[in-house]
Amino acid sequence: MCTLDERILEHLAEDSWSTPRHMSRVMKFDASRGRVKERCQMLSHAGFLAPIFEGSNMYEITSNGQEYLNGRLDAENRPRPSPRAIQG
C-alpha cells in the first residue's frame, strides 16, 4: 500500500464509484491517469476495489477496502499481484 492507494480508497468511500481518469483530475496531488489506473488494478486484485462490471474502468470500494480504511484489516495479509499479472 502506498499513499496513493489510501487516497483512492478514501475517494471511493465518499463517492460510490469513479474512474481512474476522474480520480486523477480531482485528487489533491499529482498522479497521472495511468498511475491511478495501475493502482486501481492492483487494489482490485488485492480485493480492496472492484470494477462495476467485468472489464469496466469504473471502480467501487469493496467491504475489504472499507475495513482497511477503518483499521480493521491489515494490507500485509492481502494478495500481492505483480505488475506483470495486472497487465497481462
N, C-alpha and C positions, 0 to 999 in steps of 0.2 A: 504494500500500500504506500502510496505517495500522497503528498498534499493535494494534487490534482484529483486523485481518486476520491478523497474525502469531500472536496468541493463538488464533484459530480454527484455524489450520493446526497449531499445536503441540498443541492439544487433540485434533484428529483424527489426528495422528500417533501419539498414545498410545492413543486409543480407535479401534476400526475404523470406526465411524460414529456420527453423532449428529444431533439436530435442533436448529434454532435455539432452540426453547423450552428444551431441556435445557441447551444451552450457556449461555444467558443466566442460568440458575439456578446453574450450577456455577462459572462463571468468577469470578475473584477481583477483578473490577472491575465498575463499574456500566455495564451495557449492556442495553437493553431487547430483548425478543424481536424486535420489529420491526427494530431496528438490526442485530442479529445476522443476521436473515433477509436483509436488504438486502445486507449484506457477503458472505454466503454466495452469493447470486445473482451478485454482482459477481465473486467469486473463481471461481465456476463458469464464467462467461463468459470469464474470463481463462485458464481451463484448470488452475487450481490445486485445484479441488474438482469433484466430480461427484455428481449425485443418484444414489442407489442404483438407482432405476429411473425411467423417464420420468414427469415430473410429480410426483415424490416430494419431500417436505420433509425427507428423510433424506439426509445428505451424507457422502461419504468423501473422503479426500485422494487426489489423483492422483499419478502419478510426477513430474509437473512441480511440484506442490506440495511434495513431499518434496525434490526437487532445490533448490527455492528455500530451504527450511529448512536444507539442508546447505551453502548458499552457492555452489551450482554453477549457479544460474540467476538472471538479472537480471530483476526485475519490470518494468523500464523497457521491455523489448522485447516485452511481452505485450500483447494487445488490451485496449483501454480502452473498454468499453461505457458509454454514457451511462445515467444513472438512468432516463431515459425508455424506453430499449430494454429494460431489465430489467422494468419494469412492464407493458409492452405486448407 
